[in-house]
């Protein structure tokens, strides 16, 4: 099973693709979709959609998993994050694959064993679970963690 993990964000949407065969996980690819903050909101959302479509066509995942939105202290930032997340959910769903959604705490617990793990602990465990992985950034690492969580929770 090929799983696409997504960590949505308006400025940077992380993505990671893994293969899950039974309990065996292997890294396929990871990266980041970056948008220019000087662009109009609609153009940034379109860019996320177009690049996500390219990823879906290239890797043909059997499932996708998306990190749930956490509430920011800045309502405007939370709203923009929610819009980026909506684009990601729609884009992945458009292909007909199942899309799992996981809270950040659940992802950390699944990957590290502790719901309050920090980013460094998550990245260290990703490197253990996916030997040889070269992370393209923190958002890509988070996306791989979401994909790993989905692999652990799939039935």
Helices and strands as residue ranges (DSSP letters): E 2-7, E 12-21, E 24-34, H 41-59, E 63-67, H 75-94, E 98-102, H 104-112, H 119-129, H 138-153
